[in-house]
Amino acid sequence: MTFLKRAVFALLLLLCLFLGLWITQDNPQSVAVSFLGFAMPELPLGLWLVISLAFGVVIGMLASLPALLRSSRRLRREQHSGAARHS
């Protein structure tokens, strides 16, 4: 089962890399981006799109982290109290 999970993860990673390269190749126009008043380097539009998508994914993961930690803590507490009752 672990091998299957790793294989699926590897395929998804390759798919994401392929799509990122495809987006970058389809949007080669160089653009200058200003972010919060700071001038960023001039890069291809496709690369800016991929960078902004990656930042959005990371921010989304960080935003969901507190809820995930609370849930795992609650689950661990419930498993521990359930195991104590069955002893």
N, C-alpha and C positions, 0 to 999 in steps of 0.2 A: 504494500500500500504506500509506503514511503517513497518508493521508486516512482510510482504513478504520480504522486503529488509533485515530486521534483520535476518530472518530465512535463507535466502540465504547466508548472511555473516557468520552466525554461522556454516552452513554446509561447507562452504569453509574453515573456520578456522579449523574445525574438520578434514577435508580432509588433510590439510597441516600438522597438528599435526600427523595424522596417517602415512602420507608419510615420515615425519621426523623420526618417531620411526622405521618405516620399514627400511629406509636407515641405521639407526644406528644399528639395529639388524643384517642386512646383511653384515656389514663391522665392525666386532668387533676387528680387529687387532689394537693394540696400536701402534701409531706412534708419533715420536717427530718432531715437525715442527719448522723451523727457519723462523722468519718473520723480515725482515729488519735488520738482524744480531742479533736479540734477540731470545734466546731459549725459546720456549713456552712449557707449560707442556705437558707431554705425555698423549694423550687421544685417544679413539677409532677413527679410520678413518672416520666412519660414522658421528660421532659428529663433526669432523673438516669440513666435507663436508656440514653439515647443518649450522654450524657457518659461513662458507665462503659464502654460499648462502644468509643467512640473512644479512650479511654485504653488499653484492652486491646489494640486494634489497634496503637497507637503503641508500647506496651511490647513487643509481639510482634515488630514490625519492628526495634526497637532490639536485641532479644535475638538476632535472626538476622543482624544486620549483621556481626559478626566472622567468622562462617562464610562469609558471602557475599564479604567482602573477601579472605579466604584463598583461596577458590575462584577469584576473578577474578585474583588475583595469580599463582596456580599456572597458570591457563590462559594468561595473558600470557607467563609464563616459558617454558611449553612451546611456544607459538607462536613465540616469539623463537628458541628453540634449534632448532626445526624449520626455520625460515627460514634460519638460519645453515648448517645441514647441506645444504640444497638449493642454496646459492649456489656 
